[in-house]
Amino acid sequence: MIKTSSCLIALLILTINSPAFCEEASLERMKRLCQQAREAKIAPLREAEIEECRWMPVQEYLNSEYVGAFNKRIVQAALQSKGVVPASIEGYTDPQKHEVFMPPELKGE
């Protein structure tokens, strides 16, 4: 909803300020205005989320009734792992956009 209303505001501003529509320039400007509006809305939420983060002993985390089974398994796997290294999985994602990490023994698969 926030994203949509921000884009509509940006579109309105774009329409008012532009006597003629140059489709490509208008689209790029609208994208930029939407991104700026979205970032302005998200930044305080991001900061609040980071403020709420806290460190806790691993065993306390694993014993917590508020932590789901999946997250507990991920932590247990990390504790038993020899670590991870950057890897690529052919056909999965663009390495320029996303980093993938795997255990060293699975790096080449």
Backbone as XML, in Angstrom:
<?xml version="1.0"?>
<chain id="A" units="angstrom">
  <residue number="1" name="MET">
    <atom name="N" x="0.824" y="-1.188" z="0.000"/>
    <atom name="CA" x="0.000" y="0.000" z="0.000"/>
    <atom name="C" x="0.864" y="1.247" z="0.000"/>
  </residue>
  <residue number="2" name="ILE">
    <atom name="N" x="1.895" y="1.267" z="0.858"/>
    <atom name="CA" x="2.792" y="2.423" z="0.919"/>
    <atom name="C" x="3.483" y="2.612" z="-0.416"/>
  </residue>
  <residue number="3" name="LYS">
    <atom name="N" x="3.940" y="1.507" z="-0.999"/>
    <atom name="CA" x="4.643" y="1.542" z="-2.274"/>
    <atom name="C" x="3.731" y="2.112" z="-3.359"/>
  </residue>
  <residue number="4" name="THR">
    <atom name="N" x="2.476" y="1.658" z="-3.392"/>
    <atom name="CA" x="1.528" y="2.104" z="-4.408"/>
    <atom name="C" x="1.212" y="3.580" z="-4.255"/>
  </residue>
  <residue number="5" name="SER">
    <atom name="N" x="0.928" y="4.024" z="-3.026"/>
    <atom name="CA" x="0.584" y="5.435" z="-2.833"/>
    <atom name="C" x="1.780" y="6.328" z="-3.123"/>
  </residue>
  <residue number="6" name="SER">
    <atom name="N" x="2.976" y="5.888" z="-2.774"/>
    <atom name="CA" x="4.173" y="6.668" z="-3.069"/>
    <atom name="C" x="4.367" y="6.809" z="-4.572"/>
  </residue>
  <residue number="7" name="CYS">
    <atom name="N" x="4.120" y="5.727" z="-5.288"/>
    <atom name="CA" x="4.253" y="5.770" z="-6.748"/>
    <atom name="C" x="3.183" y="6.662" z="-7.367"/>
  </residue>
  <residue number="8" name="LEU">
    <atom name="N" x="1.971" y="6.622" z="-6.819"/>
    <atom name="CA" x="0.913" y="7.483" z="-7.339"/>
    <atom name="C" x="1.241" y="8.954" z="-7.106"/>
  </residue>
  <residue number="9" name="ILE">
    <atom name="N" x="1.789" y="9.267" z="-5.942"/>
    <atom name="CA" x="2.202" y="10.645" z="-5.658"/>
    <atom name="C" x="3.294" y="11.059" z="-6.632"/>
  </residue>
  <residue number="10" name="ALA">
    <atom name="N" x="4.244" y="10.172" z="-6.840"/>
    <atom name="CA" x="5.337" y="10.467" z="-7.773"/>
    <atom name="C" x="4.793" y="10.687" z="-9.180"/>
  </residue>
  <residue number="11" name="LEU">
    <atom name="N" x="3.823" y="9.871" z="-9.585"/>
    <atom name="CA" x="3.223" y="10.011" z="-10.906"/>
    <atom name="C" x="2.491" y="11.346" z="-11.027"/>
  </residue>
  <residue number="12" name="LEU">
    <atom name="N" x="1.778" y="11.732" z="-9.986"/>
    <atom name="CA" x="1.073" y="13.010" z="-9.983"/>
    <atom name="C" x="2.055" y="14.164" z="-10.119"/>
  </residue>
  <residue number="13" name="ILE">
    <atom name="N" x="3.138" y="14.129" z="-9.351"/>
    <atom name="CA" x="4.168" y="15.167" z="-9.431"/>
    <atom name="C" x="4.764" y="15.203" z="-10.831"/>
  </residue>
  <residue number="14" name="LEU">
    <atom name="N" x="5.039" y="14.044" z="-11.381"/>
    <atom name="CA" x="5.594" y="13.944" z="-12.716"/>
    <atom name="C" x="4.644" y="14.540" z="-13.751"/>
  </residue>
  <residue number="15" name="THR">
    <atom name="N" x="3.373" y="14.228" z="-13.636"/>
    <atom name="CA" x="2.371" y="14.730" z="-14.582"/>
    <atom name="C" x="2.243" y="16.244" z="-14.493"/>
  </residue>
  <residue number="16" name="ILE">
    <atom name="N" x="2.197" y="16.777" z="-13.289"/>
    <atom name="CA" x="2.051" y="18.222" z="-13.091"/>
    <atom name="C" x="3.257" y="18.974" z="-13.627"/>
  </residue>
  <residue number="17" name="ASN">
    <atom name="N" x="4.426" y="18.443" z="-13.405"/>
    <atom name="CA" x="5.661" y="19.132" z="-13.784"/>
    <atom name="C" x="6.056" y="18.919" z="-15.240"/>
  </residue>
  <residue number="18" name="SER">
    <atom name="N" x="5.408" y="18.032" z="-15.956"/>
    <atom name="CA" x="5.821" y="17.712" z="-17.313"/>
    <atom name="C" x="4.710" y="18.052" z="-18.297"/>
  </residue>
  <residue number="19" name="PRO">
    <atom name="N" x="4.880" y="19.122" z="-19.087"/>
    <atom name="CA" x="3.827" y="19.496" z="-20.027"/>
    <atom name="C" x="3.644" y="18.463" z="-21.145"/>
  </residue>
  <residue number="20" name="ALA">
    <atom name="N" x="4.682" y="17.814" z="-21.534"/>
    <atom name="CA" x="4.589" y="16.782" z="-22.572"/>
    <atom name="C" x="5.197" y="15.508" z="-22.002"/>
  </residue>
  <residue number="21" name="PHE">
    <atom name="N" x="4.698" y="14.380" z="-22.454"/>
    <atom name="CA" x="5.218" y="13.104" z="-21.949"/>
    <atom name="C" x="6.285" y="12.552" z="-22.873"/>
  </residue>
  <residue number="22" name="CYS">
    <atom name="N" x="7.458" y="12.476" z="-22.341"/>
    <atom name="CA" x="8.539" y="11.771" z="-23.023"/>
    <atom name="C" x="8.591" y="10.429" z="-22.304"/>
  </residue>
  <residue number="23" name="GLU">
    <atom name="N" x="8.066" y="9.383" z="-22.923"/>
    <atom name="CA" x="7.832" y="8.124" z="-22.224"/>
    <atom name="C" x="9.039" y="7.586" z="-21.481"/>
  </residue>
  <residue number="24" name="GLU">
    <atom name="N" x="10.165" y="7.536" z="-22.142"/>
    <atom name="CA" x="11.330" y="6.944" z="-21.494"/>
    <atom name="C" x="11.823" y="7.793" z="-20.337"/>
  </residue>
  <residue number="25" name="ALA">
    <atom name="N" x="11.953" y="9.111" z="-20.550"/>
    <atom name="CA" x="12.416" y="10.003" z="-19.496"/>
    <atom name="C" x="11.422" y="10.029" z="-18.347"/>
  </residue>
  <residue number="26" name="SER">
    <atom name="N" x="10.126" y="10.044" z="-18.663"/>
    <atom name="CA" x="9.098" y="10.065" z="-17.628"/>
    <atom name="C" x="9.138" y="8.791" z="-16.799"/>
  </residue>
  <residue number="27" name="LEU">
    <atom name="N" x="9.314" y="7.672" z="-17.450"/>
    <atom name="CA" x="9.367" y="6.403" z="-16.752"/>
    <atom name="C" x="10.573" y="6.353" z="-15.824"/>
  </residue>
  <residue number="28" name="GLU">
    <atom name="N" x="11.718" y="6.759" z="-16.310"/>
    <atom name="CA" x="12.923" y="6.769" z="-15.478"/>
    <atom name="C" x="12.766" y="7.715" z="-14.290"/>
  </residue>
  <residue number="29" name="ARG">
    <atom name="N" x="12.190" y="8.865" z="-14.531"/>
    <atom name="CA" x="11.981" y="9.830" z="-13.449"/>
    <atom name="C" x="10.990" y="9.272" z="-12.431"/>
  </residue>
  <residue number="30" name="MET">
    <atom name="N" x="9.920" y="8.639" z="-12.907"/>
    <atom name="CA" x="8.931" y="8.059" z="-12.008"/>
    <atom name="C" x="9.567" y="6.948" z="-11.171"/>
  </residue>
  <residue number="31" name="LYS">
    <atom name="N" x="10.378" y="6.110" z="-11.787"/>
    <atom name="CA" x="11.073" y="5.053" z="-11.039"/>
    <atom name="C" x="11.953" y="5.650" z="-9.957"/>
  </residue>
  <residue number="32" name="ARG">
    <atom name="N" x="12.688" y="6.708" z="-10.312"/>
    <atom name="CA" x="13.580" y="7.361" z="-9.342"/>
    <atom name="C" x="12.775" y="7.962" z="-8.191"/>
  </residue>
  <residue number="33" name="LEU">
    <atom name="N" x="11.674" y="8.639" z="-8.513"/>
    <atom name="CA" x="10.839" y="9.240" z="-7.477"/>
    <atom name="C" x="10.216" y="8.164" z="-6.573"/>
  </residue>
  <residue number="34" name="CYS">
    <atom name="N" x="9.785" y="7.061" z="-7.174"/>
    <atom name="CA" x="9.226" y="5.960" z="-6.383"/>
    <atom name="C" x="10.284" y="5.370" z="-5.454"/>
  </residue>
  <residue number="35" name="GLN">
    <atom name="N" x="11.474" y="5.176" z="-5.974"/>
    <atom name="CA" x="12.551" y="4.616" z="-5.159"/>
    <atom name="C" x="12.875" y="5.550" z="-3.997"/>
  </residue>
  <residue number="36" name="GLN">
    <atom name="N" x="12.932" y="6.844" z="-4.243"/>
    <atom name="CA" x="13.210" y="7.814" z="-3.181"/>
    <atom name="C" x="12.096" y="7.801" z="-2.133"/>
  </residue>
  <residue number="37" name="ALA">
    <atom name="N" x="10.850" y="7.774" z="-2.576"/>
    <atom name="CA" x="9.719" y="7.742" z="-1.646"/>
    <atom name="C" x="9.717" y="6.449" z="-0.835"/>
  </residue>
  <residue number="38" name="ARG">
    <atom name="N" x="9.984" y="5.328" z="-1.493"/>
    <atom name="CA" x="10.032" y="4.028" z="-0.811"/>
    <atom name="C" x="11.140" y="4.023" z="0.240"/>
  </residue>
  <residue number="39" name="GLU">
    <atom name="N" x="12.308" y="4.520" z="-0.125"/>
    <atom name="CA" x="13.428" y="4.552" z="0.815"/>
    <atom name="C" x="13.114" y="5.442" z="2.009"/>
  </residue>
  <residue number="40" name="ALA">
    <atom name="N" x="12.456" y="6.578" z="1.771"/>
    <atom name="CA" x="12.089" y="7.479" z="2.865"/>
    <atom name="C" x="11.137" y="6.794" z="3.843"/>
  </residue>
  <residue number="41" name="LYS">
    <atom name="N" x="10.246" y="5.940" z="3.345"/>
    <atom name="CA" x="9.308" y="5.218" z="4.210"/>
    <atom name="C" x="9.974" y="4.047" z="4.919"/>
  </residue>
  <residue number="42" name="ILE">
    <atom name="N" x="10.873" y="3.360" z="4.234"/>
    <atom name="CA" x="11.471" y="2.138" z="4.778"/>
    <atom name="C" x="12.599" y="2.426" z="5.767"/>
  </residue>
  <residue number="43" name="ALA">
    <atom name="N" x="13.368" y="3.481" z="5.546"/>
    <atom name="CA" x="14.547" y="3.754" z="6.380"/>
    <atom name="C" x="14.248" y="3.740" z="7.878"/>
  </residue>
  <residue number="44" name="PRO">
    <atom name="N" x="13.215" y="4.442" z="8.354"/>
    <atom name="CA" x="12.946" y="4.402" z="9.801"/>
    <atom name="C" x="12.563" y="3.010" z="10.294"/>
  </residue>
  <residue number="45" name="LEU">
    <atom name="N" x="11.849" y="2.249" z="9.474"/>
    <atom name="CA" x="11.475" y="0.889" z="9.859"/>
    <atom name="C" x="12.712" y="0.000" z="9.965"/>
  </residue>
  <residue number="46" name="ARG">
    <atom name="N" x="13.616" y="0.158" z="9.015"/>
    <atom name="CA" x="14.859" y="-0.613" z="9.020"/>
    <atom name="C" x="15.661" y="-0.305" z="10.280"/>
  </residue>
  <residue number="47" name="GLU">
    <atom name="N" x="15.776" y="0.991" z="10.592"/>
    <atom name="CA" x="16.531" y="1.399" z="11.778"/>
    <atom name="C" x="15.898" y="0.858" z="13.053"/>
  </residue>
  <residue number="48" name="ALA">
    <atom name="N" x="14.570" y="0.878" z="13.133"/>
    <atom name="CA" x="13.878" y="0.359" z="14.316"/>
    <atom name="C" x="14.101" y="-1.143" z="14.456"/>
  </residue>
  <residue number="49" name="GLU">
    <atom name="N" x="14.079" y="-1.857" z="13.349"/>
    <atom name="CA" x="14.302" y="-3.300" z="13.372"/>
    <atom name="C" x="15.715" y="-3.617" z="13.867"/>
  </residue>
  <residue number="50" name="ILE">
    <atom name="N" x="16.679" y="-2.865" z="13.396"/>
    <atom name="CA" x="18.065" y="-3.076" z="13.827"/>
    <atom name="C" x="18.214" y="-2.766" z="15.315"/>
  </residue>
  <residue number="51" name="GLU">
    <atom name="N" x="17.539" y="-1.724" z="15.779"/>
    <atom name="CA" x="17.586" y="-1.361" z="17.195"/>
    <atom name="C" x="17.082" y="-2.502" z="18.078"/>
  </residue>
  <residue number="52" name="GLU">
    <atom name="N" x="16.109" y="-3.271" z="17.586"/>
    <atom name="CA" x="15.523" y="-4.351" z="18.372"/>
    <atom name="C" x="16.398" y="-5.599" z="18.427"/>
  </residue>
  <residue number="53" name="CYS">
    <atom name="N" x="17.384" y="-5.697" z="17.553"/>
    <atom name="CA" x="18.246" y="-6.879" z="17.524"/>
    <atom name="C" x="19.017" y="-6.989" z="18.836"/>
  </residue>
  <residue number="54" name="ARG">
    <atom name="N" x="19.210" y="-8.215" z="19.260"/>
    <atom name="CA" x="20.019" y="-8.429" z="20.458"/>
    <atom name="C" x="20.766" y="-9.749" z="20.323"/>
  </residue>
  <residue number="55" name="TRP">
    <atom name="N" x="21.902" y="-9.782" z="20.951"/>
    <atom name="CA" x="22.687" y="-11.007" z="20.983"/>
    <atom name="C" x="22.252" y="-11.805" z="22.197"/>
  </residue>
  <residue number="56" name="MET">
    <atom name="N" x="22.290" y="-13.104" z="22.064"/>
    <atom name="CA" x="21.962" y="-13.964" z="23.189"/>
    <atom name="C" x="22.818" y="-15.222" z="23.094"/>
  </residue>
  <residue number="57" name="PRO">
    <atom name="N" x="23.062" y="-15.856" z="24.217"/>
    <atom name="CA" x="23.836" y="-17.103" z="24.174"/>
    <atom name="C" x="23.146" y="-18.124" z="23.272"/>
  </residue>
  <residue number="58" name="VAL">
    <atom name="N" x="23.943" y="-18.865" z="22.533"/>
    <atom name="CA" x="23.404" y="-19.825" z="21.563"/>
    <atom name="C" x="22.487" y="-20.827" z="22.250"/>
  </residue>
  <residue number="59" name="GLN">
    <atom name="N" x="22.892" y="-21.337" z="23.387"/>
    <atom name="CA" x="22.065" y="-22.343" z="24.064"/>
    <atom name="C" x="20.728" y="-21.749" z="24.487"/>
  </residue>
  <residue number="60" name="GLU">
    <atom name="N" x="20.727" y="-20.499" z="24.917"/>
    <atom name="CA" x="19.469" y="-19.830" z="25.265"/>
    <atom name="C" x="18.567" y="-19.735" z="24.027"/>
  </residue>
  <residue number="61" name="TYR">
    <atom name="N" x="19.162" y="-19.420" z="22.897"/>
    <atom name="CA" x="18.418" y="-19.343" z="21.638"/>
    <atom name="C" x="17.815" y="-20.708" z="21.290"/>
  </residue>
  <residue number="62" name="LEU">
    <atom name="N" x="18.647" y="-21.741" z="21.377"/>
    <atom name="CA" x="18.192" y="-23.083" z="21.024"/>
    <atom name="C" x="17.121" y="-23.609" z="21.983"/>
  </residue>
  <residue number="63" name="ASN">
    <atom name="N" x="17.127" y="-23.149" z="23.230"/>
    <atom name="CA" x="16.143" y="-23.588" z="24.217"/>
    <atom name="C" x="14.877" y="-22.732" z="24.229"/>
  </residue>
  <residue number="64" name="SER">
    <atom name="N" x="14.882" y="-21.633" z="23.510"/>
    <atom name="CA" x="13.752" y="-20.701" z="23.541"/>
    <atom name="C" x="12.508" y="-21.299" z="22.880"/>
  </residue>
  <residue number="65" name="GLU">
    <atom name="N" x="11.375" y="-21.117" z="23.532"/>
    <atom name="CA" x="10.110" y="-21.567" z="22.960"/>
    <atom name="C" x="9.644" y="-20.639" z="21.842"/>
  </residue>
  <residue number="66" name="TYR">
    <atom name="N" x="10.281" y="-19.473" z="21.703"/>
    <atom name="CA" x="9.895" y="-18.490" z="20.689"/>
    <atom name="C" x="10.662" y="-18.645" z="19.375"/>
  </residue>
  <residue number="67" name="VAL">
    <atom name="N" x="11.588" y="-19.591" z="19.348"/>
    <atom name="CA" x="12.388" y="-19.830" z="18.144"/>
    <atom name="C" x="11.857" y="-21.079" z="17.464"/>
  </residue>
  <residue number="68" name="GLY">
    <atom name="N" x="11.587" y="-20.966" z="16.174"/>
    <atom name="CA" x="11.033" y="-22.081" z="15.419"/>
    <atom name="C" x="12.053" y="-23.185" z="15.167"/>
  </residue>
  <residue number="69" name="ALA">
    <atom name="N" x="11.527" y="-24.368" z="14.858"/>
    <atom name="CA" x="12.369" y="-25.548" z="14.619"/>
    <atom name="C" x="13.345" y="-25.317" z="13.464"/>
  </residue>
  <residue number="70" name="PHE">
    <atom name="N" x="12.878" y="-24.661" z="12.385"/>
    <atom name="CA" x="13.747" y="-24.419" z="11.237"/>
    <atom name="C" x="14.955" y="-23.579" z="11.643"/>
  </residue>
  <residue number="71" name="ASN">
    <atom name="N" x="14.715" y="-22.477" z="12.353"/>
    <atom name="CA" x="15.810" y="-21.599" z="12.758"/>
    <atom name="C" x="16.771" y="-22.313" z="13.709"/>
  </residue>
  <residue number="72" name="LYS">
    <atom name="N" x="16.233" y="-23.145" z="14.583"/>
    <atom name="CA" x="17.103" y="-23.911" z="15.483"/>
    <atom name="C" x="17.988" y="-24.860" z="14.680"/>
  </residue>
  <residue number="73" name="ARG">
    <atom name="N" x="17.428" y="-25.510" z="13.653"/>
    <atom name="CA" x="18.213" y="-26.427" z="12.830"/>
    <atom name="C" x="19.315" y="-25.697" z="12.073"/>
  </residue>
  <residue number="74" name="ILE">
    <atom name="N" x="19.012" y="-24.486" z="11.601"/>
    <atom name="CA" x="20.021" y="-23.693" z="10.896"/>
    <atom name="C" x="21.185" y="-23.389" z="11.833"/>
  </residue>
  <residue number="75" name="VAL">
    <atom name="N" x="20.886" y="-22.986" z="13.061"/>
    <atom name="CA" x="21.942" y="-22.680" z="14.029"/>
    <atom name="C" x="22.728" y="-23.943" z="14.365"/>
  </residue>
  <residue number="76" name="GLN">
    <atom name="N" x="22.043" y="-25.047" z="14.568"/>
    <atom name="CA" x="22.737" y="-26.300" z="14.859"/>
    <atom name="C" x="23.651" y="-26.711" z="13.707"/>
  </residue>
  <residue number="77" name="ALA">
    <atom name="N" x="23.176" y="-26.557" z="12.488"/>
    <atom name="CA" x="23.995" y="-26.882" z="11.320"/>
    <atom name="C" x="25.215" y="-25.984" z="11.258"/>
  </residue>
  <residue number="78" name="ALA">
    <atom name="N" x="25.034" y="-24.707" z="11.563"/>
    <atom name="CA" x="26.164" y="-23.776" z="11.548"/>
    <atom name="C" x="27.191" y="-24.153" z="12.614"/>
  </residue>
  <residue number="79" name="LEU">
    <atom name="N" x="26.732" y="-24.577" z="13.764"/>
    <atom name="CA" x="27.649" y="-24.976" z="14.837"/>
    <atom name="C" x="28.450" y="-26.215" z="14.468"/>
  </residue>
  <residue number="80" name="GLN">
    <atom name="N" x="27.857" y="-27.103" z="13.698"/>
    <atom name="CA" x="28.528" y="-28.349" z="13.315"/>
    <atom name="C" x="29.325" y="-28.213" z="12.022"/>
  </residue>
  <residue number="81" name="SER">
    <atom name="N" x="29.182" y="-27.111" z="11.346"/>
    <atom name="CA" x="29.815" y="-26.906" z="10.046"/>
    <atom name="C" x="31.257" y="-26.441" z="10.190"/>
  </residue>
  <residue number="82" name="LYS">
    <atom name="N" x="32.017" y="-26.678" z="9.148"/>
    <atom name="CA" x="33.388" y="-26.162" z="9.088"/>
    <atom name="C" x="33.405" y="-24.746" z="8.536"/>
  </residue>
  <residue number="83" name="GLY">
    <atom name="N" x="32.230" y="-24.197" z="8.302"/>
    <atom name="CA" x="32.130" y="-22.847" z="7.754"/>
    <atom name="C" x="31.596" y="-22.884" z="6.341"/>
  </residue>
  <residue number="84" name="VAL">
    <atom name="N" x="31.500" y="-21.717" z="5.738"/>
    <atom name="CA" x="31.005" y="-21.611" z="4.371"/>
    <atom name="C" x="31.937" y="-20.728" z="3.563"/>
  </residue>
  <residue number="85" name="VAL">
    <atom name="N" x="31.884" y="-20.917" z="2.267"/>
    <atom name="CA" x="32.705" y="-20.127" z="1.344"/>
    <atom name="C" x="31.809" y="-19.655" z="0.203"/>
  </residue>
  <residue number="86" name="PRO">
    <atom name="N" x="32.196" y="-18.573" z="-0.467"/>
    <atom name="CA" x="31.411" y="-18.132" z="-1.628"/>
    <atom name="C" x="31.347" y="-19.246" z="-2.676"/>
  </residue>
  <residue number="87" name="ALA">
    <atom name="N" x="30.184" y="-19.417" z="-3.272"/>
    <atom name="CA" x="29.994" y="-20.458" z="-4.275"/>
    <atom name="C" x="28.988" y="-19.972" z="-5.315"/>
  </residue>
  <residue number="88" name="SER">
    <atom name="N" x="28.920" y="-20.673" z="-6.404"/>
    <atom name="CA" x="27.891" y="-20.370" z="-7.398"/>
    <atom name="C" x="27.174" y="-21.661" z="-7.736"/>
  </residue>
  <residue number="89" name="ILE">
    <atom name="N" x="25.896" y="-21.512" z="-8.028"/>
    <atom name="CA" x="25.080" y="-22.652" z="-8.414"/>
    <atom name="C" x="24.543" y="-22.327" z="-9.799"/>
  </residue>
  <residue number="90" name="GLU">
    <atom name="N" x="25.052" y="-23.018" z="-10.778"/>
    <atom name="CA" x="24.697" y="-22.717" z="-12.163"/>
    <atom name="C" x="23.186" y="-22.741" z="-12.368"/>
  </residue>
  <residue number="91" name="GLY">
    <atom name="N" x="22.678" y="-21.663" z="-12.963"/>
    <atom name="CA" x="21.259" y="-21.566" z="-13.264"/>
    <atom name="C" x="20.395" y="-21.076" z="-12.106"/>
  </residue>
  <residue number="92" name="TYR">
    <atom name="N" x="20.986" y="-20.900" z="-10.913"/>
    <atom name="CA" x="20.175" y="-20.498" z="-9.759"/>
    <atom name="C" x="19.906" y="-19.006" z="-9.722"/>
  </residue>
  <residue number="93" name="THR">
    <atom name="N" x="20.959" y="-18.192" z="-9.788"/>
    <atom name="CA" x="20.803" y="-16.748" z="-9.663"/>
    <atom name="C" x="21.979" y="-16.055" z="-10.319"/>
  </residue>
  <residue number="94" name="ASP">
    <atom name="N" x="21.815" y="-14.796" z="-10.575"/>
    <atom name="CA" x="22.884" y="-13.988" z="-11.160"/>
    <atom name="C" x="23.905" y="-13.671" z="-10.071"/>
  </residue>
  <residue number="95" name="PRO">
    <atom name="N" x="25.153" y="-14.162" z="-10.202"/>
    <atom name="CA" x="26.171" y="-13.922" z="-9.179"/>
    <atom name="C" x="26.465" y="-12.435" z="-8.948"/>
  </residue>
  <residue number="96" name="GLN">
    <atom name="N" x="26.125" y="-11.589" z="-9.918"/>
    <atom name="CA" x="26.323" y="-10.155" z="-9.749"/>
    <atom name="C" x="25.267" y="-9.554" z="-8.816"/>
  </residue>
  <residue number="97" name="LYS">
    <atom name="N" x="24.147" y="-10.248" z="-8.648"/>
    <atom name="CA" x="23.054" y="-9.730" z="-7.819"/>
    <atom name="C" x="22.965" y="-10.386" z="-6.446"/>
  </residue>
  <residue number="98" name="HIS">
    <atom name="N" x="23.333" y="-11.671" z="-6.354"/>
    <atom name="CA" x="23.175" y="-12.412" z="-5.105"/>
    <atom name="C" x="24.431" y="-13.212" z="-4.783"/>
  </residue>
  <residue number="99" name="GLU">
    <atom name="N" x="24.809" y="-13.191" z="-3.536"/>
    <atom name="CA" x="25.922" y="-14.024" z="-3.081"/>
    <atom name="C" x="25.353" y="-15.343" z="-2.563"/>
  </residue>
  <residue number="100" name="VAL">
    <atom name="N" x="26.044" y="-16.419" z="-2.850"/>
    <atom name="CA" x="25.665" y="-17.736" z="-2.369"/>
    <atom name="C" x="26.847" y="-18.291" z="-1.603"/>
  </residue>
  <residue number="101" name="PHE">
    <atom name="N" x="26.582" y="-18.863" z="-0.440"/>
    <atom name="CA" x="27.630" y="-19.461" z="0.377"/>
    <atom name="C" x="27.261" y="-20.905" z="0.665"/>
  </residue>
  <residue number="102" name="MET">
    <atom name="N" x="28.256" y="-21.772" z="0.579"/>
    <atom name="CA" x="28.062" y="-23.199" z="0.803"/>
    <atom name="C" x="29.230" y="-23.739" z="1.610"/>
  </residue>
  <residue number="103" name="PRO">
    <atom name="N" x="29.063" y="-24.910" z="2.232"/>
    <atom name="CA" x="30.207" y="-25.546" z="2.870"/>
    <atom name="C" x="31.281" y="-25.816" z="1.827"/>
  </residue>
  <residue number="104" name="PRO">
    <atom name="N" x="32.537" y="-25.751" z="2.216"/>
    <atom name="CA" x="33.628" y="-25.920" z="1.223"/>
    <atom name="C" x="33.508" y="-27.188" z="0.388"/>
  </residue>
  <residue number="105" name="GLU">
    <atom name="N" x="33.041" y="-28.273" z="0.982"/>
    <atom name="CA" x="32.957" y="-29.529" z="0.240"/>
    <atom name="C" x="31.858" y="-29.504" z="-0.819"/>
  </residue>
  <residue number="106" name="LEU">
    <atom name="N" x="30.936" y="-28.531" z="-0.753"/>
    <atom name="CA" x="29.861" y="-28.426" z="-1.749"/>
    <atom name="C" x="30.057" y="-27.255" z="-2.692"/>
  </residue>
  <residue number="107" name="LYS">
    <atom name="N" x="31.162" y="-26.556" z="-2.576"/>
    <atom name="CA" x="31.394" y="-25.347" z="-3.365"/>
    <atom name="C" x="31.302" y="-25.613" z="-4.859"/>
  </residue>
  <residue number="108" name="GLY">
    <atom name="N" x="31.839" y="-26.726" z="-5.317"/>
    <atom name="CA" x="31.901" y="-26.982" z="-6.756"/>
    <atom name="C" x="30.685" y="-27.653" z="-7.350"/>
  </residue>
  <residue number="109" name="GLU">
    <atom name="N" x="29.697" y="-28.008" z="-6.566"/>
    <atom name="CA" x="28.522" y="-28.735" z="-7.083"/>
    <atom name="C" x="27.562" y="-27.818" z="-7.784"/>
  </residue>
</chain>
